[in-house]
Amino acid sequence: MAKVYTVSFRNHDDRGPSKFIVLADSMKSAIKTAWEHGGPDFQSRFDESTAHAQEMKEGSRFMKLPFQ
């Protein structure tokens, strides 16, 4: 059963994390999906080894932010 995960990656120069909200079957799959969605420009600025995924709790609220 698919779950909602928040996935974050640290920037190479520690300016702050980049976060994704992903629907996936597992944490590993959520990280892979977020990494692939980021594309080459994103991948050149962030480090995949810093990826962290956390399952969102039922009833959690999150704010939709504009895509940048």
C-alpha positions as CSV (number, residue, x, y, z in Angstrom):
1,M,0.0,0.0,0.0
2,A,1.4,3.4,-1.0
3,K,2.2,5.9,1.8
4,V,3.0,9.6,1.7
5,Y,6.7,10.4,2.6
6,T,8.5,13.7,3.0
7,V,12.0,13.3,1.5
8,S,14.8,15.8,2.0
9,F,18.3,16.3,0.6
10,R,21.1,18.5,1.9
11,N,22.7,21.0,-0.4
12,H,26.4,20.6,-1.2
13,D,27.2,24.0,0.4
14,D,24.8,23.6,3.4
15,R,22.5,26.4,2.4
16,G,19.5,24.2,3.5
17,P,17.6,21.2,2.5
18,S,15.3,20.6,-0.5
19,K,12.1,18.8,0.4
20,F,9.7,16.7,-1.7
21,I,6.4,15.1,-0.8
22,V,6.2,11.7,-2.5
23,L,3.6,8.9,-2.7
24,A,5.5,5.6,-2.7
25,D,5.4,2.0,-1.4
26,S,8.6,2.3,0.7
27,M,11.1,4.8,2.0
28,K,13.7,3.6,-0.5
29,S,11.3,4.0,-3.4
30,A,10.3,7.5,-2.1
31,I,14.0,8.6,-2.1
32,K,14.6,7.2,-5.6
33,T,11.5,8.9,-7.0
34,A,12.4,12.3,-5.5
35,W,16.0,12.0,-6.7
36,E,14.9,11.1,-10.2
37,H,12.3,13.9,-10.3
38,G,14.9,16.5,-9.3
39,G,16.7,16.0,-12.6
40,P,20.4,16.7,-13.6
41,D,20.5,20.4,-12.3
42,F,19.1,19.4,-8.9
43,Q,21.4,16.3,-8.7
44,S,24.5,18.5,-9.4
45,R,23.6,20.8,-6.4
46,F,22.5,18.1,-3.9
47,D,24.0,15.0,-2.4
48,E,21.9,11.8,-2.7
49,S,23.7,10.2,0.3
50,T,22.1,12.8,2.5
51,A,18.6,11.7,1.6
52,H,16.2,11.3,4.5
53,A,12.6,10.0,4.2
54,Q,9.9,10.1,6.8
55,E,6.4,8.7,6.6
56,M,3.8,11.4,7.1
57,K,1.3,10.6,9.9
58,E,-2.4,10.2,9.1
59,G,-4.1,13.5,9.5
60,S,-0.9,15.5,8.9
61,R,-1.4,18.9,7.3
62,F,1.1,20.4,5.0
63,M,1.2,23.6,3.0
64,K,1.5,23.5,-0.8
65,L,4.4,25.7,-1.8
66,P,4.9,27.2,-5.2
67,F,7.3,25.3,-7.5
68,Q,10.6,27.1,-7.9
